[in-house]
């Protein structure tokens, strides 16, 4: 693993850890003070550290070489299109009686497809 990738992982895990801490605090506050006038602000609080995720990803893409950028572009394209097809298709299944799928499912689908896309693309170039 090179320095650029290691730095990306440190930044990524730091953002994920911060998100987790704020999420736990937010859930605790919502449970402890369910009628708080700040409940919307508290519920959205985990989004503040989540906003750092695109910053981390873009910083990583700016640091890597052209080949790694191409691999990540293909992986993100695969994840974007695959997520659209899966979520759109499941939306049709919901009209046929399948259980409602929460929006929380979209990011894990996209993340898994990003990993799969990166694996496929890396195999192509290496």
N, C-alpha and C positions, 0 to 999 in steps of 0.2 A: 504494500500500500504506500503510495507516495504522500508527500507532505500536504499537497492540495486536497487530496481525498480525506486524509486524516483530519485536517482542519475543518473540512465540511462536516464530517461526522461529529466532531466536538460541538460545532455550532448547532447542528441539527438536534443532537441529544440534549443540549442546553435548552433550546426552545421547547422541545417536547417535555422536558422536566418542569420548566417554568409553567407551561400550559397545564400539566398535571396538578401542580401545586395550586394554581389559581382555580382550576376546575373543582378540586376537592373542597377548597375554601368556599367557593360559590355554592356548591351543593349543600354544604353544611349550613351556610347562612340562609339559604332558601328554606331548608327544613326547619331551622331554628326560628326564623322570623317569616313565616309564610304570608303574612299580611303586610309586610313592609312596603311603604310607598316606593322604595328603591328596588323592588324585586326585578324589574326589567333590567336595570343597570347591573344588578348582581348576576342575573342570568346570562347577560352578555359579557360579563367580565372575562371569561376564558378566551374570548375572541381577541382581546388585546395582545396576549402573547402569541396567539395563532397568526396574527398579522405579520409577525416576524418570519414565519415560514417562507413566504415568497421571497423575502429579502435574502434569506440564507441560500435558497436554491439559485436565485439569480447571481448572487456573489460567487457561488461555486461555478456556475456556467461561465462567468467572466474570467475565472482563474485558470480553467482547464484549456488544453490544446484543442485544435480544430476537430480532430478525430473524436475526442470524448464529447465535444459539443454535438457532433453529428449523431453519435450513439444516443445521447440524451434527447435530442430532438426527435429521433425516430421512436424512442421509448415513450416520450410524452405524447406524440401523435397517436401511437397505438393505444395508450391509456385514455386519451381524450375520446377518440372514436369508439373504442370498446366500451367505455363507460356510458357513452351516449346510447349505443345500441342496447346494452344490457338494461339500463334504467328505462329507456323508452319501451323496450319489449316487455319489461315487467309491468309497466303502466298499463299496457294492453291486458296482461294477465289479471291485473286487479279488477278490470271491468268484467272479467269472466269469473270473478268470485274469489280470487286468490287474496290472502291477507294483505292489508296495507303495509307497505314498506316505508319505514321512517327515512327521512332525508339523511339521518346519521349514517345510513348504509352507503351513501354515494362515495364518500372519501375512501373508506376501506376498499371498495371496488376499484376506484381509480388508482389507489396506492399499489394494490396487488397487480393490476394490469401494467403499471409503470415498471415494477420489478420484472415482470415477465417480458415486457417489451425491451427492457435494457438487456436482459439475458439473451434474448433472440438477436438483438442488434449487435451485441458484443461478439457473439459467435460468428456473425457474418464478417466482421472486420478483423478478427484475430485468428 
